Amino acid sequence: MTSLPTLATAKRLVVKIGSALVVDAAQSTLRTEWLAGVAADIAALRKRGVEVIVVSSGAVALARRALGLTRKRLRLEEKQAAASVGQIRLAGAWAEVLAARGLTAAQLLLTPHDSEDRRRYLNARATLRTLLELGCIPVINENDTVATAELRFGDNDRLAARVAEMVGADQLVLLSDIDGLYTADPRTNPGAQHLPVVEAITPEIEAMGGEPPPGYSSGGMRTKLVAAKIATGAGCAMAIAIGNVPNPLARLEEGARCTWFLPVAADHSARKRFILGTLHPAGRFVLDDGAVRALAQGRSLLPAGVREVAGSFERGDVVEVLAPDGRALGRGLSAYASADAARIIGRRSTEIEDILGWRGRDELIHRDDLVLREG
């Protein structure tokens, strides 16, 4: 039988907390007693030497009533305004409950650009690691004040997974209104069975994700499974656990029912984990059958094996690599911008200089910059 992870063995933990747990939606007020319980749990973990990062939603929900924005769907600019007001209150609340336990809170607001752009990714990682070394509790939220509808994490499940990957966390806990993954929605299907452990995220497991729930949350089981793929692919175990109880982390450590997603045994470098975890590839290459076989043998991707280029990207951006039938094979860093790549695909590497007027790399994607999907 597969042994399950436990918080008792955690070394670096990311905890994601949704809006519905932080904010009383009916009143748009903080659930301060519940937050204080989470702070007590974090203090107990820190006392054992566990490094803890919190990814907390709640800014928009917290400001809705104060701004008269009580309807369900808000325009983008209204969400940004609410986030501006609510984030001050949210950060202040976390600072207060953590300070009561002798802990120092630090606030970080991230957008997908901060995790997709390699330089900003490294800067954010360095900041987080320094804060942990200094004994702080980083409290992270998506920067909704500037994020656009076209490029957002859209939910803090995926943001938390990206943060876990970024800092090399060994465990990620998504606190939710449900105690894990079921074979079907237990709210509508009494025959749904709880899964205590998921060893691999197969198409069958992915099919168990449903539509996002109504209300303020933008998450749902579907986004949690996306988060699980990111986290476990980076070697991080992930749990979906019940959050709307007092001291939820302490209860999880004591054995409360949850679903653990086991990490993938992979030896990817930090560079390849960054590539694999990218949420928004800038473009894609569609390969021919010969190139597909070459990649499976551990070779680099050459221009001659590419049929099509799509998207607008620059040299060094992450692109998706697809088989002729559209199946996703993996991701990699393109050695050429999209305009140049479009001119050299289908041609031999020895022709690159004649076509472009200058000579770059022989490969469109070098094997060191390429990550293939398992299976």
C-alpha positions in Angstrom: 0.0 0.0 0.0 1.3 3.5 -0.9 2.3 5.4 2.2 0.7 8.9 2.3 2.5 12.1 2.9 1.9 13.9 6.2 2.4 17.4 7.5 4.6 15.9 10.2 7.3 15.4 7.5 6.9 18.7 5.7 9.9 21.0 5.3 8.6 23.7 3.1 4.9 24.1 2.9 2.6 26.2 0.7 -1.0 26.7 2.0 -3.7 28.0 -0.3 -6.8 29.6 1.2 -9.8 30.6 -0.8 -12.1 33.6 -0.4 -15.0 31.7 1.1 -12.8 30.7 4.0 -11.3 34.1 4.6 -14.4 36.2 4.2 -18.0 35.9 5.4 -19.6 36.5 2.0 -22.9 37.6 3.4 -21.3 40.4 5.4 -18.1 41.0 3.4 -16.2 40.8 6.7 -13.1 38.8 7.7 -13.5 35.6 9.6 -11.0 36.7 12.2 -11.5 33.9 14.6 -10.8 31.3 11.9 -7.8 33.3 10.6 -6.4 33.3 14.2 -6.7 29.5 14.3 -4.8 29.2 11.0 -2.1 31.5 12.4 -1.9 29.2 15.5 -1.4 26.2 13.1 1.3 28.1 11.2 3.1 29.0 14.5 3.1 25.3 15.5 4.6 24.4 12.2 7.2 27.1 12.4 8.2 25.9 15.9 9.1 22.6 14.3 11.2 24.4 11.7 8.7 24.1 8.8 8.9 27.0 6.3 5.4 28.2 5.5 4.1 30.3 2.6 0.4 31.3 2.5 -1.5 32.0 -0.8 -4.6 33.9 0.3 -7.6 35.0 -1.7 -10.2 37.4 -0.3 -9.3 40.9 -1.4 -12.1 41.4 -3.9 -14.7 39.7 -1.7 -13.6 41.8 1.3 -14.2 45.1 -0.4 -17.5 44.4 -2.3 -20.0 45.6 0.3 -17.9 48.7 1.2 -17.9 49.7 -2.5 -21.5 48.8 -3.2 -20.4 46.0 -5.6 -22.8 43.3 -4.5 -23.9 41.8 -7.8 -22.3 38.4 -8.6 -20.4 39.4 -11.8 -18.2 42.4 -11.8 -16.5 44.2 -14.7 -12.7 43.8 -14.8 -12.1 47.4 -13.7 -14.5 46.9 -10.8 -12.6 43.9 -9.7 -9.4 45.8 -9.9 -10.8 48.6 -7.8 -12.2 46.2 -5.2 -8.8 44.4 -5.1 -7.1 47.8 -4.4 -9.3 48.4 -1.4 -9.6 44.9 -0.1 -5.9 44.0 -0.4 -5.0 46.5 2.3 -7.5 45.0 4.7 -6.5 41.4 3.8 -2.8 42.0 4.3 -3.4 43.9 7.6 -5.5 41.0 8.9 -2.8 38.4 8.2 -0.1 40.7 9.7 -2.2 41.0 12.9 -3.1 37.4 13.4 0.5 36.3 12.7 2.0 39.0 14.9 -0.1 37.7 17.7 1.8 34.5 17.4 5.2 36.2 17.2 5.5 35.9 13.4 6.3 38.5 10.8 4.1 38.6 7.7 5.3 39.7 4.3 3.1 40.6 1.4 3.7 39.7 -2.3 1.4 40.3 -5.2 2.1 38.3 -8.3 0.8 38.1 -11.9 1.4 35.4 -14.4 4.1 37.6 -15.9 6.1 37.1 -12.7 6.1 33.3 -13.1 6.2 33.1 -17.0 9.1 35.5 -17.6 12.3 33.8 -16.6 14.0 36.9 -15.1 11.0 37.9 -13.1 10.5 34.3 -12.0 14.1 34.1 -10.7 13.7 37.5 -8.9 10.4 36.4 -7.2 12.0 33.1 -6.2 15.0 34.9 -4.7 12.7 37.2 -2.7 10.7 34.4 -1.4 13.7 32.3 -0.4 15.2 35.3 1.4 12.0 36.0 3.3 11.9 32.3 4.4 15.5 32.5 5.5 14.6 35.6 7.6 11.8 33.6 9.3 8.9 35.5 7.7 5.6 34.2 6.5 5.1 35.3 2.9 1.4 36.0 2.2 0.8 36.0 -1.6 -2.2 36.9 -3.7 -2.7 37.5 -7.4 -2.2 41.2 -8.3 -5.8 41.7 -9.4 -5.3 45.5 -9.5 -3.2 45.2 -12.7 -3.8 41.7 -14.1 -5.9 41.7 -17.3 -8.6 39.4 -18.3 -6.4 38.0 -21.0 -3.5 37.0 -18.7 -4.5 36.1 -15.2 -4.0 33.0 -13.0 -7.7 33.3 -12.7 -7.7 31.3 -9.4 -5.2 30.9 -6.6 -5.0 27.1 -6.9 -2.8 27.4 -9.9 -0.9 30.4 -8.4 -0.2 28.3 -5.3 1.1 25.4 -7.4 3.3 27.7 -9.4 4.7 29.2 -6.1 5.3 25.7 -4.7 7.2 24.8 -7.9 9.1 28.2 -7.7 10.4 27.7 -4.2 10.9 23.9 -4.3 8.2 23.2 -1.7 7.8 19.6 -0.8 4.1 19.9 0.1 1.1 22.0 -1.0 -2.2 22.1 0.8 -5.3 23.5 -0.8 -7.8 24.2 1.9 -11.3 23.9 0.4 -15.0 23.4 1.2 -14.6 19.7 0.4 -12.4 17.0 2.0 -10.7 15.9 -1.2 -11.4 14.4 -4.7 -14.4 12.2 -5.3 -15.2 10.0 -8.3 -18.2 12.3 -8.9 -19.7 15.4 -7.3 -20.8 14.1 -3.8 -23.3 17.0 -3.6 -25.4 15.6 -6.4 -24.3 11.9 -6.6 -24.7 9.9 -3.3 -22.7 7.1 -4.8 -19.6 9.2 -5.2 -16.5 7.6 -3.6 -13.7 9.5 -1.9 -10.2 9.0 -3.1 -7.6 9.2 -0.3 -4.6 9.1 -2.7 -4.0 9.8 -6.3 -0.8 8.3 -7.6 -1.0 9.7 -11.1 -3.3 12.3 -12.8 -4.7 10.3 -15.6 -7.5 11.3 -18.1 -9.9 9.4 -15.8 -8.8 11.5 -12.8 -9.1 14.7 -14.8 -12.6 13.8 -15.9 -13.6 13.9 -12.2 -13.2 17.7 -12.1 -16.4 19.6 -12.4 -17.5 23.2 -13.2 -16.4 25.9 -10.8 -18.8 26.4 -7.9 -21.2 29.5 -7.8 -20.3 32.5 -5.7 -17.1 34.6 -5.4 -14.7 31.7 -5.9 -13.2 31.2 -9.3 -11.8 27.8 -8.4 -13.5 24.4 -8.3 -12.2 20.9 -8.5 -11.1 21.3 -12.1 -8.5 24.0 -11.2 -7.4 22.0 -8.3 -6.5 19.2 -10.6 -4.6 21.6 -12.9 -2.7 22.7 -9.7 -2.0 19.1 -8.9 -0.4 18.5 -12.3 1.9 21.5 -11.8 2.8 20.7 -8.2 3.3 17.0 -8.5 5.3 17.5 -11.8 7.7 19.6 -9.8 8.1 16.9 -7.1 5.7 18.4 -4.6 3.0 16.4 -2.9 -0.4 18.1 -2.8 -3.4 17.7 -0.6 -7.0 18.9 -1.0 -8.4 19.2 2.6 -11.4 20.6 4.3 -10.8 24.2 5.4 -14.1 25.5 6.9 -13.3 24.0 10.3 -11.2 25.5 13.2 -7.5 24.9 13.0 -7.6 23.1 9.6 -3.9 22.4 9.4 -3.7 20.9 12.8 -6.6 18.7 11.9 -5.0 17.6 8.7 -1.8 16.7 10.6 -3.9 14.7 13.0 -5.3 12.6 10.2 -8.4 14.4 8.9 -9.7 12.9 5.7 -8.2 14.5 2.5 -6.9 13.5 -0.9 -3.1 13.4 -1.3 -1.6 13.6 -4.8 1.8 12.0 -4.9 4.7 13.7 -6.5 6.1 12.5 -9.8 9.6 11.0 -9.4 11.4 13.2 -11.8 14.9 14.6 -11.9 14.0 17.8 -13.8 16.4 20.7 -13.2 15.0 24.0 -11.9 15.1 25.3 -15.5 13.0 22.4 -16.8 10.6 22.7 -13.9 10.1 26.4 -14.9 9.4 25.3 -18.5 7.0 22.5 -17.5 5.0 24.7 -15.1 4.4 27.6 -17.5 0.7 28.4 -17.6 0.7 30.4 -20.9 3.0 29.1 -23.6 3.6 31.9 -26.1 3.3 29.8 -29.2 3.5 26.3 -30.6 5.4 24.1 -33.0 3.6 21.3 -34.9 6.1 18.5 -35.8 6.2 15.8 -38.4 6.4 12.1 -37.5 10.2 12.0 -37.9 10.7 14.8 -35.4 8.4 13.1 -32.9 10.5 10.0 -33.1 13.7 12.0 -32.7 12.4 13.7 -29.6 11.4 10.4 -28.1 15.1 9.3 -28.6 16.3 12.3 -26.6 17.3 14.5 -29.5 16.9 18.3 -30.0 14.2 19.7 -32.2 15.6 20.8 -35.6 13.9 23.2 -38.1 13.5 20.4 -40.7 11.1 18.5 -38.5 8.6 21.4 -37.9 5.5 21.7 -40.1 3.9 24.8 -38.6 4.6 27.7 -36.3 1.8 29.5 -34.4 1.7 32.4 -32.0 3.9 35.4 -31.5 6.9 34.9 -29.4 10.5 36.0 -28.9 13.7 34.0 -28.6 13.8 32.3 -25.2 10.0 32.2 -24.7 8.2 28.9 -23.8 6.4 27.2 -26.6 4.2 24.1 -26.8 5.4 21.2 -29.0 2.6 19.2 -30.7 2.5 16.0 -32.7 0.9 16.0 -36.2 -2.4 15.0 -34.7 -2.4 18.0 -32.2 -1.3 15.9 -29.2 0.8 17.9 -26.7 4.3 16.3 -26.5 5.9 18.8 -24.2 7.3 22.4 -23.9 10.6 24.1 -24.6 12.4 27.4 -24.9 12.5 28.5 -28.6 15.9 29.5 -29.9 14.3 31.8 -32.4 11.5 34.4 -32.5 8.3 33.3 -34.2 8.9 35.4 -37.3 12.4 33.9 -37.8 11.2 30.4 -36.9 8.4 30.6 -39.5 11.1 31.3 -42.2 13.3 28.3 -41.4 10.9 25.5 -40.5 11.1 22.6 -42.9 14.7 23.5 -43.9 18.1 22.1 -43.0 20.1 23.8 -40.2 22.9 24.5 -42.7 20.4 26.7 -44.6 19.6 29.0 -41.7 22.3 31.6 -42.4 21.3 31.9 -46.1 17.7 32.4 -45.2 18.0 34.8 -42.2 21.2 36.5 -43.1 22.7 35.4 -39.8 23.5 32.1 -38.1 22.0 31.2 -34.7 21.6 27.8 -33.2 21.2 24.7 -35.3 18.2 23.7 -33.2 14.8 25.3 -32.8 14.7 23.8 -29.3 17.8 22.3 -27.8 17.2 19.1 -25.8 18.5 20.9 -22.6 15.6 23.4 -23.0 13.0 20.8 -23.8 10.6 18.9 -21.4 8.5 16.1 -22.7 5.3 15.0 -21.0 5.4 11.6 -19.3 3.9 8.8 -21.3 
